[in-house]
Amino acid sequence: MMHLRTLILIFAMVQCILSSAAKNEFMEARKTKRDIADYDTPEAIDQAAAPKADELPTCLLCVCLSGSVYCEEVSPDMSAVPALPKETAYLYARFNKITKIRSQDFADTATLKVIDLSVNLISEIDDGAFSTLTNLEELILSENRLTKLPVLPTSLVSFNANFNKLTTQGVKSTAFKKLTRLAYLYLGNNELTAVPQLPESLHIVHLHNNKIKTITDETFCKGNTSYYIRTNMDQVRLDGNPIVLSEHPQSFICLQTLPFGWYN
């Protein structure tokens, strides 16, 4: 009888020990699982260092398709011109936070035909930044913070720098003179006080909302002859400048249409 009681007591003690061990193992497993789950929460992920735009491949950040690169409203913020595939012909990098165009940004992409960097924070462009772009036809830099312009490619057909802070000191009078293919020039909403020399090829020139106070007989025409007609020029905008155009009648005699602006 004593042996039977002893056996029952031993059996009960073993069951108690096994139950306690199983409970401890279960609690440890729950703790480990909770720790792993906590690490994967959005809060934990946010604390991890996210890669910057310049650390990621361009075609991962942007859409690269048949010679075109689309980098619009890139996240994480894009603060520099991305490295481009060598065959890129069209770059659209609008609505970003690019602050500067460096001399090396386009050094290896001579195939570029169109660059659109509008609506960024560009305040500086290195000299020679566009020197290798012999095929560039359209350059759009509108809605940035530029106060001056570098040398532009002579291949340009259209140049848009509306809504910047360009000054006459920052734009040489001869900046566009050698651009013999330039047909469309947009310099509205800047701080220019004078009209730069304009190439004969121009069809449209927008100079509205600047600080231009005066023009001469040589600004659009050739003051020494009344036979000269500027046949290419279709549209001139001078509205929003502190100049009364009726005070300069000889300045437009070569144009086929009068400029937009104040006449009284």
C-alpha positions as CSV (number, residue, x, y, z in Angstrom):
1,M,0.0,0.0,0.0
2,M,2.9,2.3,0.9
3,H,4.5,1.6,-2.5
4,L,1.3,2.5,-4.3
5,R,1.0,5.8,-2.5
6,T,4.6,6.6,-3.3
7,L,4.1,5.9,-7.0
8,I,1.0,8.1,-7.1
9,L,2.8,10.9,-5.4
10,I,5.8,10.6,-7.8
11,F,3.5,10.6,-10.8
12,A,1.7,13.8,-9.6
13,M,5.0,15.6,-9.1
14,V,6.2,14.7,-12.6
15,Q,3.0,16.0,-14.1
16,C,3.4,19.2,-12.2
17,I,7.0,19.7,-13.4
18,L,6.1,18.9,-17.0
19,S,3.2,21.4,-16.9
20,S,5.4,24.1,-15.5
21,A,8.1,23.6,-18.1
22,A,5.5,23.6,-21.0
23,K,4.1,26.9,-19.6
24,N,7.5,28.5,-19.5
25,E,8.3,27.4,-23.1
26,F,5.0,28.8,-24.3
27,M,5.6,32.2,-22.6
28,E,9.1,32.4,-24.2
29,A,7.7,31.7,-27.6
30,R,5.0,34.4,-27.2
31,K,7.7,36.9,-26.1
32,T,9.9,36.1,-29.1
33,K,7.0,36.4,-31.5
34,R,5.9,39.7,-30.0
35,D,9.5,41.1,-30.3
36,I,9.6,40.2,-33.9
37,A,6.1,41.6,-34.6
38,D,7.1,44.9,-32.8
39,Y,10.1,45.2,-35.0
40,D,8.0,45.0,-38.1
41,T,5.5,47.7,-37.1
42,P,5.4,51.0,-39.2
43,E,7.0,52.8,-36.2
44,A,10.0,50.5,-36.3
45,I,10.3,50.8,-40.0
46,D,10.1,54.6,-39.9
47,Q,13.0,54.6,-37.5
48,A,15.2,52.7,-39.9
49,A,17.3,54.9,-42.2
50,A,15.5,55.3,-45.5
51,P,17.7,55.5,-48.7
52,K,18.1,58.9,-50.3
53,A,17.1,59.6,-53.9
54,D,20.8,59.9,-55.0
55,E,21.5,56.4,-53.5
56,L,19.0,54.6,-55.7
57,P,19.2,53.7,-59.4
58,T,17.6,56.3,-61.6
59,C,15.3,53.8,-63.3
60,L,14.1,52.6,-60.0
61,L,13.1,56.1,-58.9
62,C,11.9,57.2,-62.4
63,V,10.2,55.7,-65.4
64,C,12.7,54.9,-68.1
65,L,11.1,54.2,-71.5
66,S,12.5,54.2,-75.0
67,G,15.0,57.0,-74.5
68,S,12.8,59.0,-72.2
69,V,13.2,59.4,-68.5
70,Y,10.3,60.7,-66.4
71,C,11.2,61.8,-62.8
72,E,8.3,63.8,-61.7
73,E,7.5,64.4,-58.0
74,V,10.0,61.8,-56.9
75,S,9.9,60.4,-53.4
76,P,12.3,60.4,-51.5
77,D,13.0,64.1,-52.5
78,M,15.2,64.5,-55.6
79,S,17.7,67.4,-54.9
80,A,20.1,66.8,-57.9
81,V,19.9,65.8,-61.5
82,P,19.8,62.0,-61.6
83,A,22.4,59.9,-63.5
84,L,20.9,59.2,-66.9
85,P,21.2,56.3,-69.2
86,K,23.6,57.3,-72.1
87,E,20.9,56.9,-74.7
88,T,18.5,59.4,-73.0
89,A,16.9,61.8,-75.4
90,Y,14.1,63.3,-73.3
91,L,14.3,64.2,-69.6
92,Y,11.3,65.3,-67.6
93,A,12.2,66.0,-64.0
94,R,9.5,68.5,-63.0
95,F,8.1,69.2,-59.5
96,N,11.2,68.1,-57.5
97,K,13.7,69.9,-55.3
98,I,16.7,70.1,-57.5
99,T,18.9,73.1,-56.4
100,K,21.8,73.1,-58.9
101,I,22.8,71.9,-62.4
102,R,26.4,70.7,-62.3
103,S,28.8,70.6,-65.1
104,Q,29.0,66.8,-65.0
105,D,25.2,66.3,-64.9
106,F,24.8,66.0,-68.7
107,A,28.5,65.3,-69.7
108,D,27.7,61.8,-70.9
109,T,24.3,62.3,-72.5
110,A,25.0,64.2,-75.8
111,T,21.8,62.5,-77.2
112,L,19.5,64.8,-75.2
113,K,16.9,66.7,-77.2
114,V,14.6,67.9,-74.5
115,I,15.2,68.8,-70.9
116,D,12.4,69.9,-68.6
117,L,13.4,70.9,-65.1
118,S,10.5,73.3,-64.4
119,V,9.1,73.8,-60.9
120,N,12.3,73.0,-58.9
121,L,14.5,75.1,-56.7
122,I,17.4,75.7,-59.1
123,S,19.4,78.8,-58.2
124,E,22.7,77.9,-59.8
125,I,23.9,76.4,-63.1
126,D,27.6,75.6,-63.6
127,D,29.4,77.2,-66.6
128,G,29.5,74.6,-69.3
129,A,26.7,72.6,-67.9
130,F,25.1,72.4,-71.4
131,S,28.3,72.6,-73.5
132,T,28.1,69.0,-74.7
133,L,24.5,69.0,-75.6
134,T,24.8,69.7,-79.4
135,N,21.4,68.0,-80.1
136,L,19.4,69.9,-77.5
137,E,16.3,71.6,-79.0
138,E,14.2,72.4,-76.0
139,L,15.2,73.6,-72.6
140,I,12.6,74.4,-69.9
141,L,13.8,76.0,-66.7
142,S,10.6,77.9,-65.7
143,E,9.5,78.4,-62.1
144,N,12.9,78.1,-60.5
145,R,15.2,80.6,-58.7
146,L,17.7,81.6,-61.3
147,T,19.3,85.0,-61.3
148,K,21.7,84.4,-64.3
149,L,22.1,82.1,-67.3
150,P,25.1,80.1,-68.5
151,V,26.1,79.7,-72.1
152,L,23.2,78.0,-73.9
153,P,23.5,75.4,-76.7
154,T,23.3,76.9,-80.2
155,S,21.0,74.1,-81.2
156,L,18.1,75.4,-79.1
157,V,14.8,75.9,-80.8
158,S,12.8,76.8,-77.6
159,F,14.0,78.2,-74.3
160,N,11.7,78.8,-71.4
161,A,12.8,80.6,-68.2
162,N,9.5,82.2,-67.2
163,F,9.0,82.8,-63.5
164,N,12.6,83.1,-62.2
165,K,14.6,86.0,-60.8
166,L,16.7,86.7,-63.9
167,T,18.3,90.2,-64.0
168,T,19.9,92.1,-66.8
169,Q,23.3,91.7,-65.1
170,G,22.8,87.9,-65.1
171,V,21.7,87.6,-68.7
172,K,24.4,88.9,-71.1
173,S,23.0,91.1,-73.9
174,T,24.5,88.6,-76.4
175,A,23.2,85.5,-74.6
176,F,20.8,84.6,-77.5
177,K,22.5,86.2,-80.4
178,K,24.3,83.1,-81.7
179,L,21.3,80.9,-81.2
180,T,20.4,81.0,-84.9
181,R,17.7,78.2,-84.6
182,L,15.9,79.8,-81.7
183,A,12.2,80.3,-82.5
184,Y,10.6,80.5,-79.1
185,L,11.9,82.6,-76.2
186,Y,10.1,82.9,-72.9
187,L,11.5,85.2,-70.3
188,G,8.3,86.5,-68.7
189,N,8.0,87.2,-64.9
190,N,11.6,88.0,-64.2
191,E,13.5,91.1,-63.2
192,L,15.0,92.2,-66.5
193,T,15.4,95.9,-67.1
194,A,16.5,95.7,-70.8
195,V,15.8,93.5,-73.8
196,P,18.7,91.3,-74.8
197,Q,19.8,91.0,-78.5
198,L,17.3,88.8,-80.3
199,P,18.2,86.4,-83.2
200,E,16.5,86.8,-86.5
201,S,15.1,83.3,-86.2
202,L,12.6,84.2,-83.4
203,H,8.9,83.7,-83.9
204,I,7.7,84.4,-80.4
205,V,9.3,86.4,-77.6
206,H,7.7,86.8,-74.2
207,L,9.1,89.6,-71.9
208,H,6.0,90.4,-70.0
209,N,6.0,91.3,-66.2
210,N,9.6,92.4,-66.0
211,K,11.1,95.8,-65.2
212,I,11.9,97.0,-68.8
213,K,11.6,100.8,-68.9
214,T,12.9,101.6,-72.4
215,I,13.6,100.2,-75.8
216,T,15.4,101.6,-78.9
217,D,15.1,101.5,-82.7
218,E,17.6,98.6,-82.6
219,T,15.8,96.4,-80.1
220,F,13.5,94.7,-82.7
221,C,14.4,96.5,-85.9
222,K,17.3,98.0,-87.7
223,G,17.1,101.7,-87.0
224,N,19.1,102.8,-90.0
225,T,16.7,101.4,-92.6
226,S,12.9,101.5,-93.1
227,Y,12.9,98.7,-95.6
228,Y,13.8,96.0,-93.2
229,I,10.8,93.7,-92.3
230,R,11.2,91.1,-89.6
231,T,9.1,88.4,-91.3
232,N,9.6,85.6,-88.7
233,M,8.4,87.5,-85.7
234,D,4.8,86.7,-84.9
235,Q,4.3,87.7,-81.3
236,V,6.0,90.0,-78.8
237,R,4.8,90.4,-75.2
238,L,5.9,93.5,-73.3
239,D,2.8,93.9,-71.1
240,G,3.4,94.3,-67.4
241,N,6.5,96.4,-67.8
242,P,6.9,100.1,-66.8
243,I,7.1,101.2,-70.4
244,V,4.6,103.1,-72.6
245,L,5.0,101.7,-76.1
246,S,3.4,104.6,-77.9
247,E,6.4,106.6,-76.9
248,H,8.6,104.4,-79.1
249,P,6.8,104.2,-82.5
250,Q,10.0,103.7,-84.5
251,S,10.9,100.6,-82.5
252,F,8.2,98.4,-84.1
253,I,8.1,99.6,-87.8
254,C,9.7,96.3,-88.9
255,L,7.2,94.1,-87.2
256,Q,4.1,92.8,-88.9
257,T,2.1,92.9,-85.6
258,L,2.3,95.4,-82.7
259,P,3.6,94.0,-79.4
260,F,1.3,93.4,-76.5
261,G,1.7,96.1,-73.9
262,W,0.7,99.6,-72.7
263,Y,0.2,102.3,-75.3
264,N,-1.2,105.1,-73.2
